[in-house]
Amino acid sequence: MSYRSIGKEAEAQAHFKRSLELFEQSVKRQENYADGWMNLGSAYGILGNHQKAADCFNKGLEYVIKIPTEITIRTMLSIAYTNLNRKREAEEELKKVELLKQQQN
């Protein structure tokens, strides 16, 4: 099993600190995997560290190759920015999400 898979299991069982550790290992092993950064960002967000969550989501955007993944990451980034009271940046991300959704159709 991969760190990512075990991290998802830990997250599903509400073992959030453990899932964070596992997702950190996952991105160390495969740094260029957007979903890994998205999972790590989500774990940071769940634990209340919204700045680290935003940093991870931005890192994940560097490696996006599929529009659905980019939509998910940008939506999560918008939530992180909202939690950091960075409303303008949150709104900008949501505008990008809408443009990506139009491209998909």
C-alpha positions in Angstrom: 0.0 0.0 0.0 1.1 3.5 -0.7 1.5 6.4 1.8 -1.4 8.1 0.0 -3.7 5.0 0.4 -2.9 4.6 4.1 -3.3 8.4 4.6 -6.7 8.2 3.1 -7.6 5.4 5.4 -6.3 7.3 8.4 -8.3 10.4 7.3 -11.5 8.3 6.9 -11.0 7.1 10.5 -10.5 10.7 11.7 -6.8 10.2 12.5 -6.0 13.5 11.0 -2.5 14.0 12.4 -1.5 10.5 11.2 -3.0 11.2 7.8 -1.0 14.4 7.6 2.3 12.5 8.3 1.5 9.9 5.7 0.6 12.6 3.0 3.9 14.3 3.8 5.7 11.1 3.1 3.7 10.7 -0.1 4.7 14.1 -1.5 8.3 13.4 -0.5 8.3 10.3 -2.6 6.4 11.7 -5.5 6.7 15.5 -5.5 5.2 16.0 -8.9 1.8 14.5 -8.1 -0.9 17.1 -7.9 -3.3 14.8 -6.0 -0.7 14.2 -3.3 -0.3 18.0 -2.7 -4.1 18.3 -2.7 -4.4 15.5 0.0 -1.7 17.2 2.1 -3.4 20.6 1.8 -6.7 19.1 2.8 -5.1 17.5 5.9 -3.6 20.8 6.9 -6.9 22.5 6.4 -8.7 20.0 8.6 -6.2 20.6 11.3 -6.7 24.4 11.0 -3.4 25.3 9.4 -5.0 27.2 6.5 -1.8 28.9 5.3 0.0 25.5 4.9 -3.1 24.2 3.2 -3.0 27.1 0.7 0.8 26.5 0.2 0.1 22.9 -0.6 -2.7 23.6 -3.0 -0.6 26.2 -4.8 2.2 23.6 -5.1 -0.3 21.0 -6.4 -1.3 23.5 -9.1 2.2 23.3 -10.5 1.7 19.7 -11.4 -1.9 19.6 -12.6 -2.5 17.8 -15.9 -6.3 17.3 -15.7 -8.9 20.0 -15.5 -11.1 18.2 -12.9 -8.1 18.0 -10.6 -7.4 21.7 -11.1 -11.0 22.6 -10.4 -10.9 20.6 -7.1 -7.6 22.2 -6.0 -8.6 25.7 -6.9 -11.9 25.2 -5.0 -10.0 24.0 -1.9 -7.6 26.9 -2.3 -10.5 29.3 -2.3 -11.7 27.8 1.0 -8.3 28.1 2.5 -8.1 31.7 1.4 -11.5 32.4 2.9 -10.4 30.9 6.2 -7.4 33.2 6.1 -9.7 36.2 5.5 -8.1 36.7 2.0 -11.5 37.2 0.3 -10.2 38.8 -2.9 -7.9 35.8 -3.6 -10.7 33.4 -2.7 -13.0 35.1 -5.3 -10.2 35.0 -7.9 -9.9 31.3 -7.5 -13.6 30.8 -7.8 -13.6 32.8 -11.1 -10.8 30.5 -12.4 -13.0 27.5 -11.4 -15.9 28.9 -13.4 -13.7 29.4 -16.5 -12.3 25.9 -16.2 -15.8 24.5 -15.9 -16.7 26.3 -19.2 -13.7 24.8 -20.9 -14.8 21.4 -19.8 -18.2 21.8 -21.5 
